[in-house]
Amino acid sequence: MNIEILSCAERQIKAIDVMQLYKDVGWWEERIEQDIEEILNNEQSVGAWKDDTLIGFARAVSDGNFRAYIEDVVIHSSYRKEGIGKLLVSKLLDELSHIDVISLFCEGHLVPFYKKTILNIANHNL
């Protein structure tokens, strides 16, 4: 499988594509394209691409210097369990490497995934 993980600076992420991912996982049906477009313009985000299709997305809310909060790590249901989430988080952490404190909140059942992912990334960077 040929998947590219790119920052929003490397490849534009369109609101309509993010909305499709949200719809696939049942997130935020009330969000509208214009609001998502504003989010994409004001935050750091990364995408996972298979050809021209966005199959994964992650973003961070940040003050740009001291604090960042990772949010909305989402993978299309057809591509889960293939390591794409780990690649997205790793790329996002690279993009945020100049930030002092990076936080992440998630549902309890996702804690093992993030714990394993962050530890693997940290061990890889040693």
ChimeraX attribute file (.defattr): number of C-alpha atoms within 10 A of each C-alpha:
attribute: neighborCount
match mode: 1-to-1
recipient: residues
	/A:1	5
	/A:2	6
	/A:3	16
	/A:4	16
	/A:5	22
	/A:6	20
	/A:7	22
	/A:8	17
	/A:9	10
	/A:10	10
	/A:11	12
	/A:12	13
	/A:13	22
	/A:14	14
	/A:15	19
	/A:16	14
	/A:17	16
	/A:18	22
	/A:19	17
	/A:20	15
	/A:21	20
	/A:22	20
	/A:23	13
	/A:24	14
	/A:25	12
	/A:26	9
	/A:27	14
	/A:28	10
	/A:29	9
	/A:30	6
	/A:31	11
	/A:32	12
	/A:33	15
	/A:34	11
	/A:35	10
	/A:36	15
	/A:37	15
	/A:38	11
	/A:39	16
	/A:40	20
	/A:41	12
	/A:42	11
	/A:43	16
	/A:44	21
	/A:45	27
	/A:46	29
	/A:47	31
	/A:48	25
	/A:49	19
	/A:50	15
	/A:51	10
	/A:52	7
	/A:53	11
	/A:54	21
	/A:55	24
	/A:56	28
	/A:57	29
	/A:58	22
	/A:59	24
	/A:60	26
	/A:61	17
	/A:62	18
	/A:63	11
	/A:64	13
	/A:65	11
	/A:66	12
	/A:67	16
	/A:68	22
	/A:69	15
	/A:70	21
	/A:71	17
	/A:72	15
	/A:73	18
	/A:74	23
	/A:75	25
	/A:76	18
	/A:77	12
	/A:78	9
	/A:79	13
	/A:80	13
	/A:81	10
	/A:82	11
	/A:83	11
	/A:84	23
	/A:85	22
	/A:86	19
	/A:87	21
	/A:88	26
	/A:89	23
	/A:90	19
	/A:91	20
	/A:92	23
	/A:93	18
	/A:94	12
	/A:95	15
	/A:96	22
	/A:97	11
	/A:98	12
	/A:99	16
	/A:100	11
	/A:101	13
	/A:102	16
	/A:103	11
	/A:104	12
	/A:105	11
	/A:106	12
	/A:107	6
	/A:108	7
	/A:109	8
	/A:110	10
	/A:111	13
	/A:112	10
	/A:113	12
	/A:114	17
	/A:115	10
	/A:116	12
	/A:117	18
	/A:118	16
	/A:119	12
	/A:120	13
	/A:121	16
	/A:122	11
	/A:123	9
	/A:124	8
	/A:125	7
	/A:126	5
